[in-house]
């Protein structure tokens, strides 16, 4: 494309945000063209035209790249009402400043007029030099000497330049050097402007920067910008790290093991070490380098206690290496663990050194476990920091058998740290049940990170106090919350109802938000159930009938009659707490003489409404993924629905609707994400209604991006192949844009056969693509034939 030197196509390339983001090196090549179309394309990607502010893509075009394209403009399209300069000066954001180097008539002058107050001394001087050299010479400077937009010190230079043009050139050189940079960094300017000023300097006199900082320290933002430079010298980084450790650790352009040997300065030394450790693991240092170099051990262990969600291989390697070290050096030796805990608060060495010393040093004392404390009330530790967090990292690295050996010796607070904040293990339940510390199981139930599986395991203890804590956990699913409020036991064969924890009832009676639709369906406490119904709607006829059935079975027909006669007053939703259809059905049943028969009829109706047969039929009747059914409080039978889906696939819009339900199974959610949009345009729907085959549909009409879900389903279930799509779907550019990622495997041999033998075929195919009306296969064959490529 660059070889063709076509301004229009290069301008389109400059406006391609995705490509520029993927290939940043293109920016410098594009800027070097000097074309107005490129400038316009760049502006389109750099500026949000709705807000007149830099877009997220503006950083792709560096200040130097902006200057480069404006410094050597060529070709048409720069001037005039529709020109690139008019577009440039239309925006009041940071884009026009680069025009100080533009030699076109009026460009630098307009820049002074429109952006003069935001320009630095160096930028004003550069604009004046551009005007002097390209747009009016000395006479133009004389006119500008009294312009109000110029800084006073710049005006003095202009007056001197009227008699000696060399004075202006010298002033520009000095202002654009390190001295001018230091001045700009000390200015109270927006961070982005200071960042741009720094980016314009290719070479910096770091000795001068160090001297300036010693005389007058830079503020945090300016310091961070300097530290982030790739050419920031190691010597200065070392000196500043010992003064402002966290700032340097956070913004340094690179992290290397040598930094771990330095003592960070500032009030948060441990935080600086933690930042270095986490950055090192994220940016290429090995786990061994970090563990063997970083210090002090307590800060390192605290930093690695909670890996980021998308942690890379180095984090996993560190966990494995730490587990090996803990097993080899500490094992099940209680005294070695006691020593490690005692040393953590004051030890200055690395983690391996700490563990080595712990294995050979006795710390046993009559005062109990080092750093010991009592169990927090109510068995809930809000956070762990410092030595406690570091020790918890070691405990997390140890096997459960080690926890069992340590548990009789640990202080209550450390037990609370382990069970409340450590990495969950199902084996802990047995440990907690046999621990000497009272309330250990309740500590487990307080763990904020409990998964739904862990909640399920603890629910099987049938402990009201534990259940009360589990209900508060965000990981509890809607069916689990319903069961926790039902008072129904989980143990096999148990029949006696579990009482709800009185403290939980009192707390929930005060709660006015955070409820879910299934919460009141099986609530054992009538007053709590009424309170919940005031604040959340039980959507759906079947769920409401289930709620009525539960109430009837638990408290009798009179309780149901009382609910209908005096329903709760809804606070934040419809006044109709009980749906009209449900009220009609239940009123009829209550009016009969045979209450047992009425109850049996209600049971049968609810049982039918909760079958996978009923749910599947109801789902297939939906025509919109946002339909009311998907908001109703059904107890969805996910496993059975998946089996039904395998036999007879559910429509894409149903998968989309199900994926919006929090408890939706991962399989349905993944398939919904793969399908994407679930709408069907009219022209496709007509073809489907006619009974056309998927292959006939591809040949009957141009495909559109809105055919996405149908096409993916057709490939999956209806015998269509991606080779068919390449051969028959048209136009080619829509097919490639919408489904190119799905058919890379099938597309590769087609490209190798027809385009790879000739660069000219590639160029022609790319030129034809935007307007080509045929299929992808037709496109590449046409390009090959037109350029004389011979294929077998």
ROTORGU-145327 format. One record per residue (C-alpha): x, y, z. Coordinates in Angstrom, 1 decimal, padded with zeros to 4 digits, m for minus. Layout:
<pts>
px;py;pz
X;Y;Z
...
</pts>
This chain:
<pts>
px;py;pz
000.0;000.0;000.0
002.8;002.4;000.8
004.5;001.5;m002.5
001.3;002.7;m004.4
001.6;006.0;m002.6
m002.2;006.6;m002.8
m003.1;009.5;m000.4
m006.8;008.4;m000.2
m006.0;004.8;000.7
m003.3;005.9;003.1
m005.7;008.2;004.8
m008.1;005.3;005.3
m005.3;003.3;006.8
m004.5;006.2;009.2
m008.1;006.1;010.4
m008.1;002.4;011.0
m008.0;002.4;014.8
m007.8;m001.4;015.2
m004.9;m001.7;012.7
m003.0;001.2;014.2
m003.4;m000.3;017.6
m002.1;m003.6;016.4
000.8;m002.2;014.4
002.0;001.1;016.1
005.0;001.3;013.8
002.7;002.3;010.9
002.2;005.7;012.5
005.7;006.9;011.8
005.5;005.6;008.2
002.2;007.3;007.7
003.4;010.6;009.2
006.4;010.6;006.9
004.0;010.7;003.8
003.0;014.3;004.6
m000.5;013.8;003.0
m003.5;015.8;004.1
m005.7;012.7;003.8
m003.4;011.0;006.4
m003.8;014.0;008.7
m007.6;013.8;008.3
m007.6;010.1;009.0
m005.4;010.5;012.0
m007.6;013.2;013.4
m010.6;011.0;013.0
m009.0;008.4;015.2
m007.5;010.8;017.7
m010.4;013.1;018.5
m013.8;012.3;019.8
m015.9;014.6;017.6
m018.8;014.6;020.0
m016.8;015.9;023.0
m013.9;017.7;021.1
m011.5;015.8;023.4
m008.8;013.3;022.7
m010.1;009.8;022.1
m008.7;006.6;023.6
m006.8;006.2;020.3
m005.0;009.6;020.5
m001.9;008.1;022.2
m001.2;006.0;019.1
m000.3;009.2;017.4
002.6;010.6;019.5
003.4;014.3;019.6
006.4;013.6;017.5
004.3;011.8;014.8
001.9;014.7;014.8
004.7;017.2;014.3
006.4;015.1;011.6
003.3;015.1;009.4
002.8;018.8;009.8
006.4;019.7;009.4
006.7;018.4;005.8
003.2;018.6;004.2
002.9;017.6;000.6
000.2;017.2;m002.0
m003.2;018.8;m002.1
m005.9;019.0;000.6
m004.2;020.9;003.3
m005.6;024.4;002.9
m009.1;025.8;002.3
m012.4;025.5;004.2
m012.4;021.7;003.7
m008.7;021.2;004.2
m006.8;019.2;006.8
m005.7;022.4;008.6
m009.2;023.6;008.9
m010.1;020.3;010.5
m007.1;020.5;012.8
m008.0;023.9;014.1
m011.6;023.1;014.6
m010.8;021.2;017.8
m009.7;022.9;021.0
m008.1;019.9;022.5
m004.4;019.2;022.4
m004.1;018.4;018.7
m003.4;021.9;017.2
m000.2;022.5;019.2
001.7;020.3;016.7
001.1;023.0;014.0
003.9;025.2;015.4
006.2;023.4;012.9
003.9;023.6;009.9
005.4;025.8;007.1
002.1;026.3;005.2
001.0;029.9;005.1
m001.0;030.9;008.2
m000.7;027.6;010.0
001.8;028.6;012.8
000.1;032.0;013.1
m003.4;030.3;013.5
m001.8;028.0;016.1
m000.6;031.0;018.1
m004.0;032.6;017.9
m006.1;029.6;018.8
m003.8;027.8;021.2
m001.3;030.4;022.3
m002.4;030.3;026.0
m001.8;026.6;026.2
001.6;026.6;024.4
004.8;026.2;026.3
007.6;028.7;025.8
009.3;026.2;023.5
006.2;025.8;021.4
005.7;029.6;021.1
009.3;030.1;020.1
009.1;027.3;017.5
006.0;028.8;016.0
007.7;032.1;015.7
010.7;030.5;014.1
008.5;028.7;011.6
006.7;032.0;010.8
010.1;033.7;010.3
011.4;031.0;008.0
008.3;030.2;006.0
005.6;032.8;006.5
006.6;036.4;006.4
010.1;036.7;007.9
011.1;039.6;010.0
008.0;041.7;009.0
005.7;039.0;010.4
007.7;038.8;013.6
007.4;042.6;014.0
003.6;042.3;013.7
003.5;039.5;016.3
005.8;041.3;018.8
002.9;043.0;020.4
000.5;040.1;020.2
m001.3;039.4;023.5
m000.9;035.6;023.1
002.8;035.6;023.6
004.5;035.1;027.0
006.5;038.1;028.2
009.8;036.3;028.1
009.0;035.2;024.5
008.2;038.8;023.5
011.7;039.8;024.7
013.2;037.2;022.4
011.1;038.4;019.5
012.3;042.0;020.0
015.9;040.8;020.0
015.3;038.6;016.9
014.2;041.7;015.0
017.8;042.8;014.9
019.4;039.3;015.2
017.6;036.3;013.8
020.1;034.0;015.3
018.9;035.0;018.8
015.5;033.3;018.0
017.2;030.1;016.7
019.3;030.0;019.8
016.3;030.6;022.1
014.4;027.8;020.3
017.4;025.4;020.8
017.6;026.1;024.5
013.8;026.0;025.1
013.6;022.6;023.3
016.5;021.2;025.2
016.6;019.9;028.7
016.5;023.3;030.3
013.2;024.0;028.7
011.9;020.6;029.6
012.7;021.2;033.3
010.8;024.4;033.2
007.8;022.7;031.6
007.8;019.9;034.1
007.7;022.4;036.9
004.8;024.2;035.3
001.3;023.5;036.8
000.1;022.0;033.6
m002.3;019.1;032.9
m000.4;015.8;033.1
m001.1;015.0;029.4
000.5;018.2;028.3
003.6;017.6;030.4
003.7;014.1;029.0
003.7;015.5;025.5
006.4;017.9;026.2
008.6;015.1;027.5
007.8;012.9;024.5
009.1;015.6;022.1
012.7;015.3;023.6
014.7;012.6;022.0
017.8;013.3;024.1
017.8;014.5;027.7
020.6;015.7;029.9
019.9;013.5;032.9
022.7;015.2;034.9
020.8;018.5;034.6
017.5;016.8;035.5
019.1;015.3;038.7
020.6;018.7;039.6
017.2;020.4;039.1
015.4;017.8;041.2
017.9;018.2;044.0
017.4;022.0;043.9
013.6;021.9;043.5
012.0;018.4;043.6
009.5;017.7;040.8
005.9;016.9;041.8
004.7;013.3;041.7
003.2;013.5;038.2
006.3;015.0;036.7
008.5;012.5;038.5
006.4;009.6;037.3
006.7;010.8;033.7
010.5;011.0;033.9
010.8;007.6;035.6
008.7;006.0;032.9
011.2;007.0;030.2
013.0;004.0;028.7
016.3;005.9;028.8
015.9;006.9;032.5
019.4;006.1;033.9
019.8;003.4;036.5
021.9;005.6;038.8
019.2;008.2;039.0
016.5;005.5;039.4
018.5;004.1;042.4
018.8;007.5;044.0
015.2;008.4;043.6
014.0;004.9;044.7
015.8;005.5;048.0
013.8;008.7;048.3
010.4;007.9;046.8
010.2;004.2;046.7
006.5;003.6;045.8
006.6;006.2;043.0
009.6;004.8;041.4
008.4;001.2;041.8
005.1;002.0;040.2
006.2;004.0;037.2
009.7;002.7;036.4
009.9;001.7;032.7
011.4;m001.6;033.7
011.9;m003.9;036.7
015.0;m005.9;037.2
016.3;m008.1;040.1
018.8;m005.4;041.0
016.1;m003.2;042.3
015.2;m005.7;044.9
018.6;m005.2;046.6
017.8;m001.5;047.2
016.2;000.0;050.3
013.1;001.9;049.2
012.6;005.3;050.8
009.5;007.1;051.8
006.7;006.3;054.3
005.6;003.1;052.6
008.7;001.0;052.0
006.8;m002.3;052.2
004.4;m001.1;049.5
007.3;m000.3;047.2
008.6;m003.8;047.5
005.2;m005.2;046.9
004.8;m003.2;043.7
008.1;m004.3;042.4
007.4;m007.9;043.2
004.0;m007.9;041.5
005.3;m006.0;038.5
008.3;m008.3;038.2
006.1;m011.4;038.0
003.9;m009.7;035.5
006.7;m008.4;033.3
009.0;m011.2;032.7
011.0;m012.0;035.9
011.0;m015.6;036.9
009.6;m016.9;040.2
013.1;m017.9;041.3
014.5;m014.4;040.5
011.8;m012.8;042.6
012.0;m015.1;045.6
015.8;m015.2;045.7
016.3;m011.4;045.3
013.3;m009.6;046.7
013.3;m008.5;050.3
012.2;m008.1;053.1
010.4;m011.5;053.2
007.3;m010.2;054.9
006.6;m007.6;052.2
007.3;m010.2;049.4
004.9;m012.7;050.9
002.2;m010.1;051.5
002.5;m009.0;047.9
002.0;m012.5;046.4
m000.8;m013.6;048.7
m003.5;m012.8;046.2
m002.5;m013.3;042.6
m004.3;m011.2;040.0
m007.2;m013.0;038.3
m005.4;m013.3;034.9
m002.1;m014.2;036.5
000.6;m015.6;034.1
003.0;m018.5;034.3
005.4;m016.7;036.7
002.7;m016.4;039.3
001.9;m020.1;039.0
005.6;m021.0;039.1
006.0;m018.9;042.3
003.2;m020.7;044.0
004.7;m024.1;043.2
008.2;m023.0;044.2
006.9;m021.5;047.5
005.0;m024.7;048.2
008.2;m026.7;047.7
010.2;m024.4;049.9
007.6;m024.5;052.7
007.5;m028.3;052.5
011.2;m028.7;052.5
012.2;m026.1;055.2
009.1;m026.0;057.5
007.2;m029.2;056.8
005.0;m030.2;059.8
007.5;m028.9;062.4
005.4;m026.7;064.7
008.5;m025.0;066.2
009.8;m024.1;062.7
006.5;m022.5;061.9
006.5;m020.7;065.3
010.0;m019.3;064.5
008.9;m018.2;061.0
006.0;m016.2;062.5
008.3;m014.6;065.1
010.9;m013.6;062.5
008.5;m012.1;060.0
008.0;m008.8;061.7
011.7;m007.9;061.7
013.5;m010.1;059.2
015.2;m008.2;056.4
016.3;m011.1;054.1
014.6;m013.0;051.3
011.9;m015.6;051.7
014.3;m018.6;051.3
016.6;m017.0;053.8
013.7;m016.6;056.2
012.6;m020.2;055.9
016.2;m021.4;056.3
016.6;m019.5;059.5
013.2;m020.6;060.8
014.2;m024.2;060.3
017.2;m023.8;062.6
016.0;m021.2;065.2
013.7;m021.9;068.1
011.1;m019.4;069.0
009.2;m021.3;071.6
008.0;m019.1;074.5
005.5;m019.2;077.4
003.6;m016.3;075.8
001.8;m018.5;073.3
001.9;m018.1;069.5
003.9;m015.1;068.3
001.7;m012.2;067.6
m001.2;m014.0;069.1
m004.6;m012.4;069.5
m008.2;m013.5;070.2
m011.0;m014.4;067.9
m012.7;m011.4;066.4
m016.4;m011.0;067.0
m018.5;m012.4;065.5
m015.7;m014.8;064.2
m015.0;m012.4;061.3
m011.7;m010.8;060.4
m012.2;m007.9;058.1
m008.7;m007.9;056.6
m005.2;m009.2;057.0
m002.1;m007.1;056.5
001.6;m007.0;057.3
003.1;m010.0;059.1
m000.3;m011.7;059.4
m000.8;m011.5;055.6
002.7;m012.8;055.1
002.2;m015.7;057.4
m001.1;m016.5;055.7
000.8;m016.8;052.4
003.0;m019.4;054.0
000.0;m021.3;055.4
m001.7;m021.2;051.9
001.4;m022.8;050.5
001.3;m025.6;053.0
m000.8;m028.8;052.5
m003.9;m029.4;054.6
m002.0;m032.0;056.7
000.2;m029.2;057.9
m002.8;m027.1;058.9
m004.0;m030.0;060.9
m000.7;m030.3;062.7
m000.6;m026.5;063.4
m004.2;m025.9;064.4
m003.9;m027.0;068.1
m001.1;m024.5;068.5
m002.2;m021.4;066.5
m003.8;m018.4;068.3
m007.5;m017.8;067.6
m006.8;m014.8;065.4
m004.5;m016.7;063.1
m007.1;m019.5;062.8
m009.6;m016.9;061.8
m007.1;m015.5;059.3
m006.6;m019.0;057.8
m010.2;m020.1;057.6
m011.6;m016.7;056.8
m009.1;m015.5;054.2
m007.1;m018.5;053.1
m007.6;m020.4;049.9
m010.7;m022.5;050.4
m010.3;m026.3;050.9
m013.2;m028.6;051.5
m011.0;m030.6;054.0
m011.1;m027.6;056.3
m014.7;m028.5;057.3
m013.5;m031.6;059.1
m010.6;m029.6;060.6
m012.9;m026.9;061.8
m015.3;m029.4;063.4
m012.5;m031.0;065.4
m010.5;m027.8;066.2
m010.1;m026.7;069.8
m011.1;m023.2;069.0
m014.8;m022.7;069.3
m016.6;m021.2;066.3
m014.2;m022.4;063.6
m016.9;m023.6;061.3
m018.6;m020.2;061.6
m015.3;m018.6;060.6
m015.3;m020.7;057.5
m018.9;m019.6;056.7
m017.7;m015.9;057.0
m015.1;m016.3;054.3
m016.1;m013.7;051.7
m014.7;m015.7;048.8
m016.7;m018.8;049.3
m017.8;m020.4;046.0
m021.2;m022.0;045.4
m019.6;m025.4;045.9
m018.1;m024.4;049.3
m021.5;m022.9;050.3
m023.1;m026.2;049.4
m020.6;m028.2;051.5
m021.1;m026.1;054.6
m024.9;m026.2;054.2
m024.7;m029.9;054.7
m023.7;m029.3;058.3
m027.3;m028.2;059.0
m026.1;m025.6;061.5
m028.4;m022.6;061.8
m025.6;m020.2;062.9
m023.5;m021.4;059.9
m026.5;m021.0;057.5
m027.0;m017.5;058.7
m023.5;m016.6;057.7
m023.8;m018.4;054.4
m026.9;m016.5;053.4
m024.7;m013.3;053.5
m022.1;m014.7;051.1
m022.2;m013.3;047.6
m021.2;m016.7;046.2
m024.5;m018.3;047.3
m026.8;m019.0;044.4
m030.5;m018.2;044.3
m031.5;m021.8;045.0
m029.1;m021.9;047.9
m030.4;m018.7;049.4
m033.9;m020.1;049.1
m032.9;m023.3;050.8
m031.1;m021.4;053.6
m034.2;m019.5;054.4
m036.5;m022.6;054.2
m035.3;m024.2;057.4
m035.2;m027.5;055.5
m032.3;m029.8;056.5
m029.7;m030.9;053.9
m028.6;m034.2;055.6
m029.9;m037.3;054.0
m032.8;m038.7;056.0
m033.1;m035.7;058.2
m036.8;m034.6;058.6
m036.8;m032.1;061.6
m036.9;m028.5;060.4
m033.9;m026.3;061.2
m034.8;m023.1;063.1
m033.7;m019.9;061.4
m031.0;m018.0;063.3
m032.8;m015.3;065.4
m030.0;m012.8;064.7
m030.3;m013.4;061.0
m034.0;m012.8;061.1
m033.5;m009.5;063.0
m030.9;m008.4;060.5
m032.9;m009.3;057.4
m036.1;m007.6;058.8
m034.0;m004.4;058.6
m032.8;m005.0;055.1
m034.6;m003.1;052.3
m032.4;m004.1;049.3
m030.2;m006.9;048.0
m033.1;m009.4;047.7
m033.5;m011.9;044.9
m036.7;m013.3;043.4
m036.5;m016.7;045.0
m035.7;m015.5;048.5
m039.3;m015.5;049.8
m040.5;m018.6;047.9
m039.8;m021.0;050.7
m039.1;m018.8;053.7
m039.9;m020.5;056.9
m040.7;m017.4;058.9
m044.0;m015.8;057.8
m043.2;m012.3;059.0
m039.8;m012.4;057.2
m041.5;m013.7;054.1
m043.9;m010.8;054.1
m041.1;m008.3;054.7
m039.1;m009.7;051.7
m042.2;m009.5;049.5
m042.5;m005.8;050.3
m039.1;m005.3;048.6
m038.8;m007.9;045.8
m041.2;m009.3;043.3
m041.6;m013.0;042.8
m042.0;m013.0;039.0
m043.9;m015.8;037.3
m047.0;m017.8;037.8
m045.3;m021.1;038.6
m042.9;m019.5;041.2
m045.7;m017.8;042.9
m047.8;m021.0;043.0
m044.7;m022.8;044.4
m044.5;m020.1;047.1
m048.2;m020.5;048.0
m047.8;m024.3;048.0
m044.9;m024.1;050.4
m046.8;m021.7;052.7
m049.9;m024.1;052.6
m047.8;m027.2;053.4
m045.9;m025.5;056.2
m048.5;m023.3;057.9
m051.9;m024.5;056.5
m054.6;m023.1;054.3
m055.5;m020.3;056.8
m052.0;m018.8;056.3
m052.6;m018.8;052.5
m056.0;m017.2;053.0
m054.4;m014.5;055.2
m051.8;m013.8;052.5
m054.5;m013.3;049.9
m056.7;m011.2;052.2
m054.0;m009.0;053.5
m051.1;m009.1;051.1
m047.8;m007.2;051.9
m047.7;m003.6;050.6
m045.0;m003.4;047.9
m042.5;m000.6;048.5
m040.5;m000.6;045.3
m042.4;m002.6;042.8
m045.9;m003.3;041.6
m048.7;m003.2;044.2
m049.8;m006.6;042.8
m047.6;m008.8;045.1
m049.7;m011.8;044.2
m050.5;m012.1;040.5
m054.1;m012.0;039.4
m053.9;m015.5;037.8
m052.4;m017.0;041.0
m055.0;m015.3;043.2
m057.8;m016.7;041.0
m056.4;m020.2;041.1
m055.7;m020.3;044.8
m059.1;m018.6;045.7
m060.9;m021.3;043.8
m058.9;m024.0;045.6
m059.6;m022.5;049.0
m063.3;m022.2;048.2
m063.7;m026.0;047.8
m064.9;m028.2;050.7
m062.1;m030.8;050.3
m058.9;m029.0;051.3
m056.8;m032.2;050.9
m058.0;m032.6;047.3
m057.3;m028.9;046.7
m053.8;m029.2;048.1
m053.2;m032.2;045.9
m054.3;m030.3;042.8
m052.0;m027.4;043.6
m049.1;m029.8;044.1
m049.8;m031.4;040.7
m050.0;m028.1;039.0
m046.8;m026.8;040.5
m045.0;m030.1;039.8
m046.0;m029.9;036.1
m044.8;m026.3;035.9
m041.4;m027.3;037.3
m040.7;m030.1;034.9
m038.1;m029.8;032.1
m041.0;m030.5;029.6
m042.9;m027.5;030.7
m039.8;m025.3;030.9
m038.6;m026.4;027.4
m042.0;m025.7;025.9
m042.2;m022.3;027.5
m038.8;m021.4;026.3
m039.6;m022.4;022.7
m042.6;m020.1;022.7
m040.4;m017.0;023.2
m039.6;m014.5;020.4
m037.4;m012.1;022.3
m034.3;m012.7;024.5
m035.5;m010.0;026.9
m038.9;m011.7;027.4
m040.5;m011.7;030.8
m039.9;m015.5;031.2
m036.2;m015.0;031.5
m036.8;m012.6;034.5
m039.1;m015.0;036.3
m038.0;m016.7;039.5
m038.1;m020.3;038.1
m036.0;m023.1;039.6
m034.4;m023.8;036.2
m033.5;m027.5;035.6
m030.1;m026.7;034.0
m028.8;m030.3;033.6
m032.0;m031.5;032.1
m032.4;m028.5;029.8
m028.8;m029.1;028.5
m029.8;m032.7;027.7
m033.0;m031.4;026.0
m030.9;m028.9;024.0
m028.5;m031.7;022.8
m031.5;m033.6;021.5
m033.4;m030.7;020.0
m031.4;m027.4;020.0
m033.0;m024.4;021.6
m033.3;m021.2;019.4
m030.4;m018.7;019.7
m032.6;m016.1;021.3
m033.5;m018.6;024.1
m029.8;m019.2;024.7
m029.3;m015.4;024.9
m032.2;m015.0;027.3
m031.0;m017.9;029.5
m027.5;m016.4;029.6
m028.9;m013.4;031.4
m030.0;m015.5;034.4
m027.2;m015.4;037.1
m027.4;m019.2;037.7
m027.2;m020.0;033.9
m024.9;m023.0;033.3
m021.5;m022.3;031.7
m022.4;m024.4;028.6
m025.4;m022.2;027.8
m023.5;m019.1;028.5
m020.5;m020.0;026.3
m022.8;m021.0;023.4
m024.7;m017.7;023.7
m021.5;m015.7;023.6
m020.4;m017.6;020.5
m023.7;m016.9;018.7
m023.7;m013.1;019.4
m026.7;m011.2;018.2
m030.0;m013.1;018.3
m032.0;m011.0;015.9
m033.2;m012.2;012.5
m033.7;m009.5;009.7
m036.8;m009.6;007.7
m035.2;m010.9;004.5
m033.7;m013.8;006.3
m037.0;m014.6;008.1
m038.9;m014.7;004.8
m036.4;m017.3;003.5
m036.6;m019.3;006.6
m040.5;m019.2;006.5
m040.3;m020.5;002.9
m038.5;m023.6;004.1
m035.3;m022.9;002.2
m032.2;m025.0;003.0
m029.2;m023.2;004.5
m027.3;m023.6;001.3
m030.2;m022.2;m000.7
m030.4;m019.2;001.7
m026.8;m018.4;001.1
m027.3;m018.3;m002.6
m030.6;m016.4;m002.6
m029.7;m013.1;m001.0
m026.8;m010.9;000.1
m025.8;m011.7;003.7
m025.7;m009.0;006.3
m024.0;m008.8;009.7
m027.4;m009.4;011.4
m027.4;m013.0;010.1
m024.8;m013.9;012.7
m026.7;m016.2;015.0
m028.5;m018.0;012.2
m025.2;m018.7;010.3
m023.4;m020.1;013.4
m026.4;m022.3;014.2
m026.6;m023.5;010.6
m022.9;m024.5;010.6
m023.4;m026.2;013.9
m026.7;m028.0;013.4
m027.9;m027.9;009.8
m025.0;m029.4;007.8
m023.7;m026.1;006.4
m019.8;m025.9;006.4
m017.5;m023.0;006.4
m016.3;m024.0;003.0
m019.9;m023.5;001.8
m019.8;m020.0;003.4
m016.6;m019.1;001.6
m018.0;m020.4;m001.7
m021.5;m019.1;m001.7
m022.0;m016.2;000.9
m021.7;m012.7;m000.5
m020.6;m010.0;m000.5
m017.0;m011.0;000.5
m016.2;m008.0;002.7
m019.3;m008.6;005.0
m018.4;m012.3;005.2
m014.8;m011.7;006.1
m015.6;m009.0;008.6
m018.3;m011.0;010.4
m017.1;m014.5;010.4
m013.4;m014.4;009.3
m012.2;m015.7;012.7
m014.5;m018.7;012.5
m013.1;m019.9;009.2
m009.4;m019.2;009.3
m008.7;m022.9;008.8
m010.8;m023.1;005.7
m009.6;m019.8;004.3
m005.9;m020.5;004.6
m005.5;m023.0;001.7
m007.6;m020.8;m000.5
m005.3;m017.9;000.1
m002.2;m019.9;m000.3
m003.3;m021.3;m003.6
m004.6;m018.2;m005.3
m002.9;m015.1;m003.6
000.4;m016.1;m002.1
002.1;m016.9;m005.4
001.8;m013.3;m006.5
002.0;m010.0;m004.5
000.0;m008.4;m007.3
m002.8;m010.8;m006.7
m002.9;m009.7;m003.0
m002.9;m006.0;m004.0
m005.7;m006.5;m006.5
m007.8;m008.6;m004.1
m007.5;m005.9;m001.4
m008.4;m003.2;m003.9
m011.4;m005.1;m005.1
m012.7;m006.2;m001.6
m014.7;m003.1;m000.6
m016.9;m003.1;m003.7
m016.8;m006.8;m004.7
m020.3;m008.3;m004.8
m019.4;m012.0;m005.0
m018.2;m014.5;m002.5
m014.8;m014.8;m000.9
m013.8;m017.7;m003.1
m014.9;m015.8;m006.2
m012.8;m012.8;m005.0
m009.5;m014.6;m004.6
m010.0;m016.6;m007.9
m010.8;m013.4;m009.8
m007.7;m011.6;m008.4
m005.5;m014.6;m009.3
m006.9;m014.9;m012.8
m006.5;m011.2;m013.5
m002.9;m011.2;m012.4
m002.0;m014.4;m014.3
m001.6;m016.7;m011.3
m001.6;m020.3;m012.3
m003.3;m022.7;m009.9
m003.8;m026.4;m010.1
</pts>
